[in-house]
Amino acid sequence: MPSTIPYDPSLVLGQVVDQGALGIVKQIADQQGPVDAAQAQLNSAIASRRSLDMLKVELANMHIDPGNLHENAERLDADIKGYAKIP
């Protein structure tokens, strides 16, 4: 006969896990937040740069002047380099 774990609907995770351990997990999450935000910004800038590169190629294939896309690409490059330097 397999053993079962009794279930009590009033039981919550805070009653099972030590509060000290939950505090440590909270501290880790607080420290990880800025890193995750910087990673999201970096990923967004890289995706924008790829999109801009594809647009430049498409415009060149249609013999259309890309205008100031080169300046925007350089600005995105500077942003990417800035995001990559996490303090």
N, C-alpha and C positions, 0 to 999 in steps of 0.2 A: 504494500500500500504506500503510495507516494506521500511524502510529508507536504503540508501546505503551510503557508505563512498566514496567520490570522490577520484579518483586515478590520481596522477600526476607523470609521469615517471621520472621527474627531482627531485622528492622528495627522499631523502636518510635518513637513520636512524640518522645520525649526525645532521640533521637539526631539528629533532623532539625531541631527548633526550638532556637534559642539559649537557653541557660539563663538569661541575663539577661532575655530576653523572657518566659520562664515565671515568673521572679521578679516582674516587673511585673504580670503577670496575677494572680498570687497576692495581691499587695498590693491590687490593685483589688477582688478578691473579698473580702478581709478587711475592707476599708472598706465594701463594699456590704452585708455581712451584717446589721449592725444596722439599716440603712435598710429592707432587705427584711423583717426581723422586725417593725419598727414599722408598715410598710405592711400586713402580714398581720393585726396586731392591730387596726389601724384598720378594715380591711375586715370583720373579724369583728364588731367593735362596730357598724358600720353595718348589717350584715346582721341582727344581734340587734335593733337599733332598728326596722328595717323589720318584722321578725317581730312585735315587741311592738305596733307600731302596727296591724298587721293583726288581731292578737288583740283589741285594744281595740275596733276597729270591729265585729268579729264578736260580741263580748260585748254591745256596745251594740245591735246589730241583734236580739239575742235577749232584750233587756231584762234583762240580768244586770249587776249591779254589778261594775265592774272592780277594785274593792278598791284595793290599793296599787300597781297598775300605773303610776299617774302618777308615784309616787316612783321606781319603777324606771326609768321613761323619763327622768326628770330626771338620775338617776345615770348612765345610759348617755350622755346628752347631755354631761355633764361629762367622762366618759371619752373620748368622741370628740374633744372640744375639746383634751383633754390629749394624745391621740395625734397630733393634727394639728400640734402644736408640736414639731417635730423639732429637737433642739439642734444 
